Amino acid sequence: MSVIIQQFGERGILLSWQQKIDEKTSKKVHFYNQRIKDQLSDFIIETVTTYCSLMVLIKQSQNYHFVNIVKMEIEKIVLETPKFETIESKFWKIPVCYDLSLGQDLQSLSQQKNLTIDDIIKLHCEPVYTVSFIGFLPGFPYLQGLNQKLITPRLSTPRLSVAKGSVAIGGSQTGIYPQQSPGGWHIIGRTPLEFFNTKKSTPCILQPMDSIQFYPISLEEFKDVR
């Protein structure tokens, strides 16, 4: 197996893959996450995914012996399905306004990377990104696929407030702030779309393994959509 499965605490079972960010590993994480939830739903409270690991939390009423039984069942699931199948996902085209009034770090990023602002926008819009997982904030998508030329360390001092809809770069990732919050990523633009709404049947619009591609819009178009 290319995955390590071990008990984690009293009620946790941790599945760990190679510690790297790539689409193949993310697909494995989410494929087995769904298989485990489908087959062992009576015994687990929830699962938590990251780029390269999956945590399975067992119901509190179960004892240590039962946790070990569930661990063996998970090992069986992984062994019986060595080839993961295609995961159902959606493709999204996301409008972003890269105006300097909304992308307050564009200028400094341009100087730091020795790229024009137009270059940054082009490089940011070219890739098709994959939603690796949702975290940090409800609805915040961690997107992999960022062009290497745009990889940038996070801010040394996080901002106390980042506007809702801000599109940002942090390390080798890009993401969207679904609501106003503190944040330490470089803000390069803003989308007028809403990505998390508790009034909807599915509050989080984006789901792990969805694909995203950004496209630029003007400040006037941004205001019209809002």
ZADO-1210 file (C-alpha; in nm, 4 decimals, padded with zeros to 6 digits):
<atoms>
<atom x="00.0000" y="00.0000" z="00.0000" code="MET" pos="1"/>
<atom x="00.1204" y="00.3527" z="-00.0709" code="SER" pos="2"/>
<atom x="-00.0744" y="00.4695" z="00.2340" code="VAL" pos="3"/>
<atom x="00.0097" y="00.4341" z="00.6037" code="ILE" pos="4"/>
<atom x="-00.2901" y="00.3555" z="00.8264" code="ILE" pos="5"/>
<atom x="-00.2545" y="00.4007" z="01.2022" code="GLN" pos="6"/>
<atom x="-00.4643" y="00.4673" z="01.5094" code="GLN" pos="7"/>
<atom x="-00.4552" y="00.8311" z="01.6149" code="PHE" pos="8"/>
<atom x="-00.5626" y="00.8963" z="01.9729" code="GLY" pos="9"/>
<atom x="-00.8540" y="00.7103" z="02.1315" code="GLU" pos="10"/>
<atom x="-01.1030" y="00.7356" z="01.8455" code="ARG" pos="11"/>
<atom x="-00.9083" y="00.8421" z="01.5390" code="GLY" pos="12"/>
<atom x="-00.7677" y="00.6489" z="01.2451" code="ILE" pos="13"/>
<atom x="-00.5209" y="00.8378" z="01.0267" code="LEU" pos="14"/>
<atom x="-00.4461" y="00.7531" z="00.6646" code="LEU" pos="15"/>
<atom x="-00.1281" y="00.9216" z="00.5382" code="SER" pos="16"/>
<atom x="00.0109" y="00.9391" z="00.1860" code="TRP" pos="17"/>
<atom x="00.3385" y="01.0863" z="00.0618" code="GLN" pos="18"/>
<atom x="00.3758" y="01.4364" z="00.2041" code="GLN" pos="19"/>
<atom x="00.3450" y="01.6441" z="-00.1093" code="LYS" pos="20"/>
<atom x="00.0866" y="01.8582" z="-00.2835" code="ILE" pos="21"/>
<atom x="-00.0238" y="01.7068" z="-00.6114" code="ASP" pos="22"/>
<atom x="-00.3488" y="01.6207" z="-00.7852" code="GLU" pos="23"/>
<atom x="-00.2935" y="01.2441" z="-00.7861" code="LYS" pos="24"/>
<atom x="-00.2524" y="01.2293" z="-00.4084" code="THR" pos="25"/>
<atom x="-00.5552" y="01.4540" z="-00.3534" code="SER" pos="26"/>
<atom x="-00.7658" y="01.2253" z="-00.5722" code="LYS" pos="27"/>
<atom x="-00.6627" y="00.9257" z="-00.3627" code="LYS" pos="28"/>
<atom x="-00.7500" y="01.1061" z="-00.0388" code="VAL" pos="29"/>
<atom x="-01.0981" y="01.1994" z="-00.1558" code="HIS" pos="30"/>
<atom x="-01.1668" y="00.8692" z="-00.3306" code="PHE" pos="31"/>
<atom x="-01.0960" y="00.6676" z="-00.0152" code="TYR" pos="32"/>
<atom x="-01.2734" y="00.9250" z="00.1978" code="ASN" pos="33"/>
<atom x="-01.5918" y="00.8601" z="00.0010" code="GLN" pos="34"/>
<atom x="-01.5445" y="00.4806" z="00.0040" code="ARG" pos="35"/>
<atom x="-01.4970" y="00.4764" z="00.3806" code="ILE" pos="36"/>
<atom x="-01.8000" y="00.6987" z="00.4424" code="LYS" pos="37"/>
<atom x="-02.0138" y="00.4837" z="00.2134" code="ASP" pos="38"/>
<atom x="-01.9143" y="00.1531" z="00.3730" code="GLN" pos="39"/>
<atom x="-01.8593" y="00.2464" z="00.7388" code="LEU" pos="40"/>
<atom x="-02.1084" y="00.5282" z="00.7962" code="SER" pos="41"/>
<atom x="-02.2678" y="00.3486" z="01.0945" code="ASP" pos="42"/>
<atom x="-01.9427" y="00.3580" z="01.2881" code="PHE" pos="43"/>
<atom x="-01.7913" y="00.7003" z="01.2198" code="ILE" pos="44"/>
<atom x="-01.8736" y="01.0548" z="01.3288" code="ILE" pos="45"/>
<atom x="-01.6910" y="01.2409" z="01.0557" code="GLU" pos="46"/>
<atom x="-01.3871" y="01.2443" z="00.8310" code="THR" pos="47"/>
<atom x="-01.1360" y="01.5246" z="00.7812" code="VAL" pos="48"/>
<atom x="-00.9280" y="01.5572" z="00.4650" code="THR" pos="49"/>
<atom x="-00.6078" y="01.7475" z="00.3880" code="THR" pos="50"/>
<atom x="-00.3751" y="01.7470" z="00.0862" code="TYR" pos="51"/>
<atom x="-00.2236" y="01.4107" z="00.1713" code="CYS" pos="52"/>
<atom x="-00.4040" y="01.2649" z="00.4728" code="SER" pos="53"/>
<atom x="-00.7454" y="01.1498" z="00.5889" code="LEU" pos="54"/>
<atom x="-00.8638" y="01.1379" z="00.9497" code="MET" pos="55"/>
<atom x="-01.1537" y="00.9068" z="01.0381" code="VAL" pos="56"/>
<atom x="-01.3215" y="00.9702" z="01.3749" code="LEU" pos="57"/>
<atom x="-01.5029" y="00.6734" z="01.5323" code="ILE" pos="58"/>
<atom x="-01.8226" y="00.7148" z="01.7343" code="LYS" pos="59"/>
<atom x="-01.7567" y="00.7786" z="02.1028" code="GLN" pos="60"/>
<atom x="-01.9632" y="00.4821" z="02.2231" code="SER" pos="61"/>
<atom x="-01.7195" y="00.2401" z="02.0639" code="GLN" pos="62"/>
<atom x="-01.4254" y="00.1002" z="02.2657" code="ASN" pos="63"/>
<atom x="-01.0587" y="00.0597" z="02.1781" code="TYR" pos="64"/>
<atom x="-01.1124" y="-00.2945" z="02.0515" code="HIS" pos="65"/>
<atom x="-01.3817" y="-00.1780" z="01.8118" code="PHE" pos="66"/>
<atom x="-01.1618" y="00.1060" z="01.6834" code="VAL" pos="67"/>
<atom x="-00.9041" y="-00.1561" z="01.5914" code="ASN" pos="68"/>
<atom x="-01.1719" y="-00.3560" z="01.4065" code="ILE" pos="69"/>
<atom x="-01.2695" y="-00.0451" z="01.2083" code="VAL" pos="70"/>
<atom x="-00.9014" y="00.0129" z="01.1316" code="LYS" pos="71"/>
<atom x="-00.8817" y="-00.3381" z="00.9837" code="MET" pos="72"/>
<atom x="-01.1958" y="-00.2705" z="00.7790" code="GLU" pos="73"/>
<atom x="-01.0352" y="00.0457" z="00.6410" code="ILE" pos="74"/>
<atom x="-00.7220" y="-00.1509" z="00.5516" code="GLU" pos="75"/>
<atom x="-00.9468" y="-00.3999" z="00.3727" code="LYS" pos="76"/>
<atom x="-01.1177" y="-00.1212" z="00.1760" code="ILE" pos="77"/>
<atom x="-00.7814" y="00.0177" z="00.0647" code="VAL" pos="78"/>
<atom x="-00.6460" y="-00.3256" z="-00.0298" code="LEU" pos="79"/>
<atom x="-00.9573" y="-00.4218" z="-00.2247" code="GLU" pos="80"/>
<atom x="-00.9651" y="-00.0985" z="-00.4261" code="THR" pos="81"/>
<atom x="-00.6007" y="-00.0270" z="-00.5182" code="PRO" pos="82"/>
<atom x="-00.7071" y="00.1596" z="-00.8308" code="LYS" pos="83"/>
<atom x="-00.9149" y="00.4636" z="-00.7490" code="PHE" pos="84"/>
<atom x="-01.1968" y="00.5617" z="-00.9800" code="GLU" pos="85"/>
<atom x="-01.2868" y="00.8985" z="-01.1275" code="THR" pos="86"/>
<atom x="-01.4484" y="01.1272" z="-00.8706" code="ILE" pos="87"/>
<atom x="-01.7574" y="01.3188" z="-00.9752" code="GLU" pos="88"/>
<atom x="-01.6746" y="01.6890" z="-00.9874" code="SER" pos="89"/>
<atom x="-01.7730" y="02.0197" z="-01.1454" code="LYS" pos="90"/>
<atom x="-01.5875" y="02.2778" z="-01.3515" code="PHE" pos="91"/>
<atom x="-01.6260" y="02.6450" z="-01.2552" code="TRP" pos="92"/>
<atom x="-01.5298" y="02.9629" z="-01.4400" code="LYS" pos="93"/>
<atom x="-01.4728" y="03.2291" z="-01.1760" code="ILE" pos="94"/>
<atom x="-01.4678" y="03.6025" z="-01.2614" code="PRO" pos="95"/>
<atom x="-01.2026" y="03.8062" z="-01.0827" code="VAL" pos="96"/>
<atom x="-01.1440" y="04.1799" z="-01.0848" code="CYS" pos="97"/>
<atom x="-00.7695" y="04.2440" z="-01.0661" code="TYR" pos="98"/>
<atom x="-00.8062" y="04.6207" z="-01.0280" code="ASP" pos="99"/>
<atom x="-00.5420" y="04.7659" z="-00.7946" code="LEU" pos="100"/>
<atom x="-00.8157" y="04.8955" z="-00.5654" code="SER" pos="101"/>
<atom x="-00.9178" y="04.5339" z="-00.4951" code="LEU" pos="102"/>
<atom x="-00.5833" y="04.3589" z="-00.5385" code="GLY" pos="103"/>
<atom x="-00.3811" y="04.5550" z="-00.2878" code="GLN" pos="104"/>
<atom x="-00.0779" y="04.3259" z="-00.3138" code="ASP" pos="105"/>
<atom x="-00.0537" y="04.3209" z="-00.6927" code="LEU" pos="106"/>
<atom x="00.1945" y="04.6083" z="-00.7050" code="GLN" pos="107"/>
<atom x="00.4300" y="04.4657" z="-00.4425" code="SER" pos="108"/>
<atom x="00.4020" y="04.1176" z="-00.5960" code="LEU" pos="109"/>
<atom x="00.4888" y="04.2648" z="-00.9356" code="SER" pos="110"/>
<atom x="00.8056" y="04.4203" z="-00.7950" code="GLN" pos="111"/>
<atom x="00.8981" y="04.1124" z="-00.5931" code="GLN" pos="112"/>
<atom x="00.8582" y="03.8754" z="-00.8880" code="LYS" pos="113"/>
<atom x="00.9901" y="04.1143" z="-01.1540" code="ASN" pos="114"/>
<atom x="00.6695" y="04.0619" z="-01.3504" code="LEU" pos="115"/>
<atom x="00.4243" y="04.3130" z="-01.4892" code="THR" pos="116"/>
<atom x="00.0773" y="04.3182" z="-01.3389" code="ILE" pos="117"/>
<atom x="-00.0585" y="04.1949" z="-01.6717" code="ASP" pos="118"/>
<atom x="00.1865" y="03.9036" z="-01.6534" code="ASP" pos="119"/>
<atom x="00.0629" y="03.8125" z="-01.3055" code="ILE" pos="120"/>
<atom x="-00.3000" y="03.8222" z="-01.4172" code="ILE" pos="121"/>
<atom x="-00.2230" y="03.6092" z="-01.7222" code="LYS" pos="122"/>
<atom x="-00.0264" y="03.3536" z="-01.5201" code="LEU" pos="123"/>
<atom x="-00.3000" y="03.3379" z="-01.2575" code="HIS" pos="124"/>
<atom x="-00.5797" y="03.2864" z="-01.5114" code="CYS" pos="125"/>
<atom x="-00.4088" y="03.0278" z="-01.7335" code="GLU" pos="126"/>
<atom x="-00.4191" y="02.7148" z="-01.5123" code="PRO" pos="127"/>
<atom x="-00.7165" y="02.4962" z="-01.4345" code="VAL" pos="128"/>
<atom x="-00.6971" y="02.4605" z="-01.0562" code="TYR" pos="129"/>
<atom x="-00.8146" y="02.1687" z="-00.8434" code="THR" pos="130"/>
<atom x="-00.9965" y="02.2191" z="-00.5131" code="VAL" pos="131"/>
<atom x="-00.7844" y="02.0055" z="-00.2798" code="SER" pos="132"/>
<atom x="-01.0001" y="02.0624" z="00.0249" code="PHE" pos="133"/>
<atom x="-01.2141" y="02.3185" z="00.2059" code="ILE" pos="134"/>
<atom x="-01.0683" y="02.4601" z="00.5259" code="GLY" pos="135"/>
<atom x="-00.9469" y="02.7524" z="00.7392" code="PHE" pos="136"/>
<atom x="-01.2885" y="02.9182" z="00.6958" code="LEU" pos="137"/>
<atom x="-01.6203" y="02.7579" z="00.5975" code="PRO" pos="138"/>
<atom x="-01.6128" y="02.7563" z="00.2186" code="GLY" pos="139"/>
<atom x="-01.2441" y="02.8526" z="00.1774" code="PHE" pos="140"/>
<atom x="-01.1038" y="02.6479" z="-00.1146" code="PRO" pos="141"/>
<atom x="-00.7380" y="02.5491" z="-00.1155" code="TYR" pos="142"/>
<atom x="-00.6504" y="02.5396" z="-00.4852" code="LEU" pos="143"/>
<atom x="-00.3529" y="02.3580" z="-00.6340" code="GLN" pos="144"/>
<atom x="-00.2080" y="02.4242" z="-00.9765" code="GLY" pos="145"/>
<atom x="-00.0503" y="02.7673" z="-00.9261" code="LEU" pos="146"/>
<atom x="00.2167" y="02.8612" z="-01.1800" code="ASN" pos="147"/>
<atom x="00.5607" y="02.8305" z="-01.0183" code="GLN" pos="148"/>
<atom x="00.6442" y="03.1879" z="-01.1150" code="LYS" pos="149"/>
<atom x="00.3742" y="03.3072" z="-00.8732" code="LEU" pos="150"/>
<atom x="00.4766" y="03.0998" z="-00.5703" code="ILE" pos="151"/>
<atom x="00.5213" y="03.3503" z="-00.2873" code="THR" pos="152"/>
<atom x="00.5699" y="03.3107" z="00.0908" code="PRO" pos="153"/>
<atom x="00.2782" y="03.4272" z="00.2997" code="ARG" pos="154"/>
<atom x="00.2830" y="03.7722" z="00.4561" code="LEU" pos="155"/>
<atom x="00.5106" y="03.7987" z="00.7582" code="SER" pos="156"/>
<atom x="00.2312" y="03.9802" z="00.9422" code="THR" pos="157"/>
<atom x="-00.1255" y="03.8701" z="00.8600" code="PRO" pos="158"/>
<atom x="-00.3914" y="04.1342" z="00.8024" code="ARG" pos="159"/>
<atom x="-00.6631" y="04.1715" z="01.0622" code="LEU" pos="160"/>
<atom x="-00.9254" y="04.1969" z="00.7895" code="SER" pos="161"/>
<atom x="-00.9472" y="04.0628" z="00.4341" code="VAL" pos="162"/>
<atom x="-01.2557" y="04.1455" z="00.2272" code="ALA" pos="163"/>
<atom x="-01.5086" y="03.8794" z="00.1322" code="LYS" pos="164"/>
<atom x="-01.4384" y="03.7405" z="-00.2153" code="GLY" pos="165"/>
<atom x="-01.0680" y="03.8273" z="-00.2085" code="SER" pos="166"/>
<atom x="-00.8546" y="03.6073" z="-00.4326" code="VAL" pos="167"/>
<atom x="-00.5101" y="03.5470" z="-00.2900" code="ALA" pos="168"/>
<atom x="-00.1796" y="03.3629" z="-00.3176" code="ILE" pos="169"/>
<atom x="-00.0086" y="03.1920" z="-00.0249" code="GLY" pos="170"/>
<atom x="00.2987" y="02.9799" z="-00.0886" code="GLY" pos="171"/>
<atom x="00.2261" y="02.7402" z="-00.3753" code="SER" pos="172"/>
<atom x="-00.1496" y="02.7769" z="-00.3353" code="GLN" pos="173"/>
<atom x="-00.4194" y="03.0176" z="-00.4383" code="THR" pos="174"/>
<atom x="-00.7592" y="03.0557" z="-00.2763" code="GLY" pos="175"/>
<atom x="-01.0733" y="03.2623" z="-00.2246" code="ILE" pos="176"/>
<atom x="-01.1806" y="03.4189" z="00.1042" code="TYR" pos="177"/>
<atom x="-01.5542" y="03.3339" z="00.1252" code="PRO" pos="178"/>
<atom x="-01.6164" y="03.5914" z="00.3974" code="GLN" pos="179"/>
<atom x="-01.4418" y="03.8807" z="00.5659" code="GLN" pos="180"/>
<atom x="-01.1732" y="03.7505" z="00.7990" code="SER" pos="181"/>
<atom x="-00.8102" y="03.7876" z="00.9039" code="PRO" pos="182"/>
<atom x="-00.5642" y="03.6496" z="00.6499" code="GLY" pos="183"/>
<atom x="-00.1971" y="03.6255" z="00.5623" code="GLY" pos="184"/>
<atom x="-00.2054" y="03.5642" z="00.1882" code="TRP" pos="185"/>
<atom x="-00.1221" y="03.8129" z="-00.0880" code="HIS" pos="186"/>
<atom x="-00.4438" y="03.9691" z="-00.2205" code="ILE" pos="187"/>
<atom x="-00.4378" y="04.0012" z="-00.6003" code="ILE" pos="188"/>
<atom x="-00.8053" y="04.0531" z="-00.6830" code="GLY" pos="189"/>
<atom x="-01.1644" y="03.9948" z="-00.5830" code="ARG" pos="190"/>
<atom x="-01.4546" y="03.7939" z="-00.7188" code="THR" pos="191"/>
<atom x="-01.8147" y="03.9199" z="-00.6954" code="PRO" pos="192"/>
<atom x="-01.9488" y="03.5658" z="-00.6528" code="LEU" pos="193"/>
<atom x="-02.0605" y="03.4124" z="-00.3237" code="GLU" pos="194"/>
<atom x="-01.9067" y="03.0823" z="-00.2161" code="PHE" pos="195"/>
<atom x="-02.0649" y="03.0143" z="00.1227" code="PHE" pos="196"/>
<atom x="-02.4252" y="03.0757" z="00.2261" code="ASN" pos="197"/>
<atom x="-02.5866" y="02.9035" z="00.5251" code="THR" pos="198"/>
<atom x="-02.9333" y="02.9736" z="00.3829" code="LYS" pos="199"/>
<atom x="-02.8734" y="02.7354" z="00.0923" code="LYS" pos="200"/>
<atom x="-02.9264" y="02.3587" z="00.1085" code="SER" pos="201"/>
<atom x="-02.5592" y="02.3167" z="00.0185" code="THR" pos="202"/>
<atom x="-02.3894" y="02.6107" z="00.1961" code="PRO" pos="203"/>
<atom x="-02.0480" y="02.5481" z="00.0408" code="CYS" pos="204"/>
<atom x="-02.0670" y="02.5888" z="-00.3369" code="ILE" pos="205"/>
<atom x="-01.7263" y="02.4416" z="-00.4193" code="LEU" pos="206"/>
<atom x="-01.6436" y="02.0819" z="-00.3318" code="GLN" pos="207"/>
<atom x="-01.3129" y="01.8935" z="-00.3122" code="PRO" pos="208"/>
<atom x="-01.1821" y="01.7869" z="-00.6540" code="MET" pos="209"/>
<atom x="-01.3884" y="02.0483" z="-00.8398" code="ASP" pos="210"/>
<atom x="-01.1944" y="02.2332" z="-01.1104" code="SER" pos="211"/>
<atom x="-01.1661" y="02.6115" z="-01.1305" code="ILE" pos="212"/>
<atom x="-01.0377" y="02.8560" z="-01.3872" code="GLN" pos="213"/>
<atom x="-01.0285" y="03.2303" z="-01.3249" code="PHE" pos="214"/>
<atom x="-01.0948" y="03.4961" z="-01.5859" code="TYR" pos="215"/>
<atom x="-01.0445" y="03.8731" z="-01.5539" code="PRO" pos="216"/>
<atom x="-01.3265" y="04.1280" z="-01.5435" code="ILE" pos="217"/>
<atom x="-01.3200" y="04.5069" z="-01.5205" code="SER" pos="218"/>
<atom x="-01.4058" y="04.7086" z="-01.2116" code="LEU" pos="219"/>
<atom x="-01.7308" y="04.8150" z="-01.3801" code="GLU" pos="220"/>
<atom x="-01.8261" y="04.4525" z="-01.4482" code="GLU" pos="221"/>
<atom x="-01.7401" y="04.3640" z="-01.0898" code="PHE" pos="222"/>
<atom x="-01.9737" y="04.6331" z="-00.9579" code="LYS" pos="223"/>
<atom x="-02.2507" y="04.5280" z="-01.1974" code="ASP" pos="224"/>
<atom x="-02.2412" y="04.1656" z="-01.0789" code="VAL" pos="225"/>
<atom x="-02.2471" y="04.2694" z="-00.7156" code="ARG" pos="226"/>
</atoms>
